[in-house]
């Protein structure tokens, strides 16, 4: 068996798919992972029953993972396949599995990022969904008290005054904790521990000869309550008008209108087929996804993990919605949380700023993500946009439009859309919003 000599410094270890307009050194440092290349090749050679690895290349990378293609020699046994375990499982094997594998602590990045990795916090394993959901709030309250640093009002990411108030964040987490026992009551059959891939998009699915050969990006996968895990795959999710048939006057429509309708029908049929198959193969999941209050029950847990960096407004909105739809969700007792009229007024003011900020980030997403990420060939324009953001002056929109308009392409429906980011996500994948009147895709 032969493998390549060990590398000391290689693009394999570094993030190379893009750059950051700000905090680039920190971002690259977080993504740098040195590993034993010859050892990886050796394991691959042994797994493939080959004699040598003749080449290795990096196919691409996501936010915190990398995908490699290893090519073996041609001497691997024909028709070989992995060994299978069949028949009754012996006690010795059970003991072996217990010795080699464990459940917990959770590997989800939200429990480890930034200073949280050094904090003494509850990372599981948890016996109930309530314990897990409560651990999120207790973790964030502890982090906010120890490490939260307010943004100055002139920061481009500044949203509203409440975002800078540790007291406001903690108050909302206390309301959240009051809701947990009700939204995740122990008698729900939709709370069964479920292993779920949280980011099932095209970039994470590999195919060969018309069949799926590999699914990657499992490093943050964890076994959690089905209600909180359930979601549509990114390539299936559709939030537009649902239409399974072409209109009778389709032939009379102009070219742009036809493309728009065809796109609408195509996405509707894909979602419809997914729902039909899910109802047949996994009726419990379909029951959860089809529930009219699914999003209302789930969203507080989606937005709870990091309100300080990701935004307090959608988290507060999710709690507002629970209070608003409390009786409609079937609860007989009074809602354990209430918001005053002053809180509602303040929220609406913050929500307006939040929506405008999200629209702004959607606008510049052709060259820059919310965390400052950009492609190599758009870096100069992204840096120029960021400079304008820091000192806006007059005619901000015109100045930015002049820089980024060349990057827009035309979608089938005639609208404009940024090119797909193959390495870092889908177009405009900014923070989702649940605010009234705003139509954004849910996580």
Secondary structure as the mmCIF struct_conf table of DSSP 4:
data_model
#
loop_
_struct_conf.conf_type_id
_struct_conf.id
_struct_conf.beg_label_comp_id
_struct_conf.beg_label_asym_id
_struct_conf.beg_label_seq_id
_struct_conf.end_label_comp_id
_struct_conf.end_label_asym_id
_struct_conf.end_label_seq_id
STRN STRN1 UNK A 2 UNK A 2
HELX_LH_PP_P HELX_LH_PP_P1 UNK A 4 UNK A 7
BEND BEND1 UNK A 8 UNK A 9
TURN_TY1_P TURN_TY1_P1 UNK A 11 UNK A 13
BEND BEND2 UNK A 14 UNK A 14
BEND BEND3 UNK A 17 UNK A 17
STRN STRN2 UNK A 19 UNK A 20
BEND BEND4 UNK A 21 UNK A 23
HELX_RH_AL_P HELX_RH_AL_P1 UNK A 24 UNK A 31
HELX_RH_AL_P HELX_RH_AL_P2 UNK A 37 UNK A 47
TURN_TY1_P TURN_TY1_P2 UNK A 48 UNK A 49
BEND BEND5 UNK A 51 UNK A 51
STRN STRN3 UNK A 52 UNK A 52
STRN STRN4 UNK A 53 UNK A 61
BEND BEND6 UNK A 63 UNK A 64
STRN STRN5 UNK A 66 UNK A 72
BEND BEND7 UNK A 74 UNK A 74
BEND BEND8 UNK A 76 UNK A 76
HELX_LH_PP_P HELX_LH_PP_P2 UNK A 77 UNK A 77
TURN_TY1_P TURN_TY1_P3 UNK A 78 UNK A 79
BEND BEND9 UNK A 87 UNK A 87
HELX_LH_PP_P HELX_LH_PP_P3 UNK A 88 UNK A 90
HELX_RH_AL_P HELX_RH_AL_P3 UNK A 91 UNK A 100
BEND BEND10 UNK A 105 UNK A 105
HELX_RH_3T_P HELX_RH_3T_P1 UNK A 109 UNK A 111
TURN_TY1_P TURN_TY1_P4 UNK A 112 UNK A 113
HELX_RH_3T_P HELX_RH_3T_P2 UNK A 114 UNK A 118
BEND BEND11 UNK A 119 UNK A 119
BEND BEND12 UNK A 127 UNK A 128
HELX_RH_AL_P HELX_RH_AL_P4 UNK A 129 UNK A 147
HELX_LH_PP_P HELX_LH_PP_P4 UNK A 150 UNK A 152
TURN_TY1_P TURN_TY1_P5 UNK A 153 UNK A 154
BEND BEND13 UNK A 155 UNK A 155
TURN_TY1_P TURN_TY1_P6 UNK A 156 UNK A 157
HELX_RH_3T_P HELX_RH_3T_P3 UNK A 161 UNK A 164
HELX_RH_AL_P HELX_RH_AL_P5 UNK A 166 UNK A 183
TURN_TY1_P TURN_TY1_P7 UNK A 184 UNK A 184
TURN_TY1_P TURN_TY1_P8 UNK A 186 UNK A 187
HELX_RH_3T_P HELX_RH_3T_P4 UNK A 189 UNK A 191
STRN STRN6 UNK A 193 UNK A 195
BEND BEND14 UNK A 198 UNK A 198
HELX_RH_3T_P HELX_RH_3T_P5 UNK A 202 UNK A 204
STRN STRN7 UNK A 205 UNK A 208
TURN_TY1_P TURN_TY1_P9 UNK A 209 UNK A 210
STRN STRN8 UNK A 211 UNK A 215
TURN_TY1_P TURN_TY1_P10 UNK A 219 UNK A 220
STRN STRN9 UNK A 223 UNK A 225
HELX_RH_AL_P HELX_RH_AL_P6 UNK A 226 UNK A 229
TURN_TY1_P TURN_TY1_P11 UNK A 234 UNK A 236
BEND BEND15 UNK A 240 UNK A 240
BEND BEND16 UNK A 245 UNK A 245
TURN_TY1_P TURN_TY1_P12 UNK A 248 UNK A 249
HELX_RH_3T_P HELX_RH_3T_P6 UNK A 250 UNK A 252
BEND BEND17 UNK A 253 UNK A 253
HELX_RH_AL_P HELX_RH_AL_P7 UNK A 255 UNK A 281
HELX_RH_AL_P HELX_RH_AL_P8 UNK A 283 UNK A 290
TURN_TY1_P TURN_TY1_P13 UNK A 292 UNK A 293
HELX_RH_AL_P HELX_RH_AL_P9 UNK A 294 UNK A 303
TURN_TY1_P TURN_TY1_P14 UNK A 305 UNK A 306
HELX_RH_AL_P HELX_RH_AL_P10 UNK A 307 UNK A 310
BEND BEND18 UNK A 312 UNK A 312
HELX_RH_AL_P HELX_RH_AL_P11 UNK A 313 UNK A 324
TURN_TY1_P TURN_TY1_P15 UNK A 325 UNK A 330
BEND BEND19 UNK A 333 UNK A 333
HELX_LH_PP_P HELX_LH_PP_P5 UNK A 334 UNK A 335
BEND BEND20 UNK A 336 UNK A 336
HELX_RH_AL_P HELX_RH_AL_P12 UNK A 341 UNK A 364
TURN_TY1_P TURN_TY1_P16 UNK A 365 UNK A 367
TURN_TY1_P TURN_TY1_P17 UNK A 370 UNK A 371
BEND BEND21 UNK A 372 UNK A 372
STRN STRN10 UNK A 373 UNK A 374
HELX_RH_3T_P HELX_RH_3T_P7 UNK A 376 UNK A 378
HELX_RH_AL_P HELX_RH_AL_P13 UNK A 379 UNK A 390
TURN_TY1_P TURN_TY1_P18 UNK A 391 UNK A 391
BEND BEND22 UNK A 394 UNK A 394
HELX_RH_AL_P HELX_RH_AL_P14 UNK A 396 UNK A 404
HELX_RH_3T_P HELX_RH_3T_P8 UNK A 405 UNK A 407
STRN STRN11 UNK A 409 UNK A 410
TURN_TY1_P TURN_TY1_P19 UNK A 412 UNK A 413
BEND BEND23 UNK A 414 UNK A 414
STRN STRN12 UNK A 416 UNK A 417
HELX_LH_PP_P HELX_LH_PP_P6 UNK A 418 UNK A 420
STRN STRN13 UNK A 421 UNK A 421
TURN_TY1_P TURN_TY1_P20 UNK A 422 UNK A 424
STRN STRN14 UNK A 425 UNK A 425
BEND BEND24 UNK A 426 UNK A 426
TURN_TY1_P TURN_TY1_P21 UNK A 427 UNK A 428
TURN_TY1_P TURN_TY1_P22 UNK A 436 UNK A 437
#
